[in-house]
Amino acid sequence: MEFLESSYLVNDKATKMYAFTLDRVAHQQKADNKDQCSGEKPEELESGAIHHCHGSTKDTENRAREHGYAKWKLCTASGICFVFMIAEVVGGHIAGSLAVATDAAHLFIDLTSFLLSLFSLWLSSKPPSKRLTFGWHRAEILGALLSILGVWAVTGVLVYLACERLLYPDYQIQATVMIIVSGCAVAANIVLSVILHQRHSDHNHKDVQTNASVRAAFVHALGDLFQSISVLTSALIIYFKPDYKMADPICTFVFSVLVLASTVTILKDFSILLMEGVPKNLTYNGVRELILAVDGVVSVHSLHIWSLTMNKVILSAHVAAAASRDSQGVRREIANALSKSFPVHSLTIQMESPADQDPTCLCCATPRD
């Protein structure tokens, strides 16, 4: 099984329901062991092997690898960003270019967002508490949203300054210096984009899950790359045609549109996540059909699928099992089927009998498309 699970059997004489909870928080192992009754025998799997709720450390290893991978990317990006930010501040002042100077300001916002993302990664690694029972995972999303808001803020400032230059064109630009600085900026932002781009596997061919903080940082780097290319283009135009110096503020407008467009997709994904929507790599009907395909399952209702972060899926469902089948056996088969299809952070399956179903219950009705 690809995830850690903890099972709790609840027998209610009135409803004869069984509740099963699958929780991937591995550091609770010692506490769970202490709470286990001495006379209670551990549940056995169908293969006959002893089952323990925290018998594997794969989830902990995956989470540690993901965080280490994200921290390495963000720290490397921060160092490169700082060096070229200083270079653009100096170069923009010498060249007298608003486009270069504002690109340096955008790099400063990027550096701030990278450091904010590193802080949110540290915060999200803190263990759950009795107040925050799911832990601090959403700190990654909040940090990424603040990072995107920073992009919007600096874009607004750039547009304002560009408008001023169009209205009051009494400025001079050193095109040669502008070309050198913007050319170096393009190279630096290509390196940043490559570093922050998240592939499906690392160099050891192990799965590395998407991290929200790194994804937001990648959007920043991509926006910087767009701006640097537009700055370089305007520098070349001004170099060959000095009278066309208005290309400097015009490139800022073009950059602003491209950057805002690059944030739309990530903001949409984060909005769905915060609204407890179904993760984009899953579908409600697909998961429902997967559960119904398990032998012994009669019906599924009250199915809820959401996620804490981009890769922490949580699922709960009420499942009616056939009277001829063992509810716990069906439950284990459902858990196995789900784990083979996608990683589940927390899974809760309430087993019921067909007699417990109420077709008039609005809470049990299948959601609309």
C-alpha positions, 0 to 999 in steps of 0.5 A, spaced: 500 500 500 502 506 498 500 510 504 500 509 511 493 507 515 490 507 521 484 503 522 478 504 528 472 500 528 466 503 531 460 498 532 454 502 533 448 497 535 443 502 532 446 503 525 451 497 525 456 502 521 463 501 521 468 507 520 474 507 517 479 512 518 486 512 514 491 518 516 498 519 513 501 522 519 507 517 521 509 521 527 503 519 531 506 512 531 508 512 539 502 515 541 497 510 538 501 504 540 500 507 547 493 508 547 492 501 544 489 496 549 493 490 551 488 485 550 486 487 543 489 483 537 492 487 531 487 486 525 490 482 520 490 483 512 487 478 507 494 475 506 495 473 513 500 478 515 500 483 521 497 490 519 499 496 523 496 503 522 503 506 521 507 500 519 511 504 513 514 510 513 513 512 505 509 518 506 514 521 511 520 520 506 516 522 500 514 529 504 521 530 507 524 529 500 518 534 497 520 539 502 528 538 501 527 538 493 523 545 494 528 548 499 533 547 494 530 550 489 528 556 492 534 557 496 538 557 489 533 561 486 534 566 491 541 567 491 541 568 483 535 573 484 539 577 489 546 577 485 542 579 478 537 584 482 544 588 485 546 588 477 540 591 475 539 596 480 546 599 478 545 598 470 539 601 470 541 607 474 547 608 469 543 606 463 537 611 465 532 605 463 525 605 467 524 598 464 531 595 467 530 599 473 523 596 474 525 589 472 530 590 478 524 592 482 520 586 480 527 581 482 526 584 489 519 582 489 521 575 487 526 575 492 521 577 497 516 572 495 522 566 495 524 567 502 516 568 504 515 561 500 521 558 504 518 560 511 511 557 509 515 551 507 518 551 514 511 552 517 507 547 513 512 542 516 510 543 523 506 537 526 498 537 527 495 540 534 489 539 537 487 546 534 490 545 527 488 537 526 490 537 519 497 541 521 500 547 517 499 544 510 495 550 508 501 555 509 504 553 503 498 556 499 497 562 503 504 563 502 504 562 494 497 567 494 501 572 498 507 571 492 502 572 487 499 578 490 506 581 490 506 580 482 500 584 481 502 590 486 509 590 482 506 590 475 501 596 477 507 600 479 510 598 473 504 600 469 503 607 472 511 609 471 510 607 464 504 611 463 508 617 466 514 616 461 509 616 455 506 623 458 513 626 459 518 623 455 524 628 457 528 622 459 535 619 456 537 612 455 544 609 454 542 603 449 548 600 450 548 599 457 541 597 457 543 591 452 548 588 456 544 588 463 538 586 459 541 580 456 544 578 462 537 578 465 535 574 460 540 569 461 539 569 469 531 568 468 532 562 463 536 559 469 531 561 474 526 558 470 529 551 469 531 551 476 524 552 479 521 548 473 518 542 477 518 535 473 515 529 475 521 525 477 528 527 480 535 524 478 533 518 482 527 517 478 523 517 484 516 521 484 517 528 486 510 531 488 508 538 485 509 544 491 505 550 491 510 554 493 515 552 488 510 553 483 508 560 485 516 561 484 516 559 477 510 563 475 515 569 478 521 567 474 517 566 468 514 573 469 521 576 469 523 572 463 518 575 459 520 582 462 527 581 461 526 579 453 521 585 452 526 589 455 532 586 451 527 587 445 526 595 447 534 596 448 535 593 441 530 598 438 532 604 442 540 602 440 538 602 432 533 607 432 534 612 438 528 616 436 524 610 438 525 611 446 518 610 447 519 603 446 522 603 453 515 604 457 511 600 451 515 594 453 513 595 460 505 594 458 507 588 454 510 585 460 505 587 464 499 583 460 503 577 460 505 576 467 498 577 469 496 572 464 501 567 467 498 568 474 490 566 472 491 559 472 495 558 478 490 563 482 484 558 479 487 552 482 488 555 489 481 558 489 478 551 487 483 548 493 481 553 498 474 552 496 475 545 498 474 543 491 476 536 487 483 536 485 484 537 478 487 531 477 481 527 479 474 527 477 468 526 482 465 520 477 471 517 476 473 516 484 465 514 485 466 509 479 472 506 482 469 505 489 463 502 485 467 497 482 469 494 488 466 487 489 461 487 494 459 495 494 452 496 493 452 504 493 456 510 495 453 516 497 456 522 501 462 522 497 467 528 498 474 529 495 478 535 497 486 537 498 490 540 503 495 542 498 497 541 491 498 533 493 495 532 499 488 529 497 483 527 503 477 523 501 471 521 505 465 516 503 459 512 506 459 505 502 453 500 503 456 493 502 452 487 500 449 483 506 453 477 504 460 480 504 464 482 510 464 490 511 471 490 513 473 486 507 470 490 503 473 496 506 480 494 505 479 492 498 476 499 497 482 502 500 487 498 496 483 500 490 484 507 491 491 507 493 493 504 487 490 509 483 492 516 487 496 517 493 491 519 499 493 523 505 487 521 509 481 517 507 475 515 511 470 510 509 463 509 513 460 502 512 453 501 512 448 496 510 443 497 504 437 498 509 440 504 512 439 508 505 434 514 505 433 516 498 430 522 500 436 525 504 438 531 500 445 530 504 446 523 501 444 526 494 449 526 488 452 533 487 450 536 480 455 537 475 
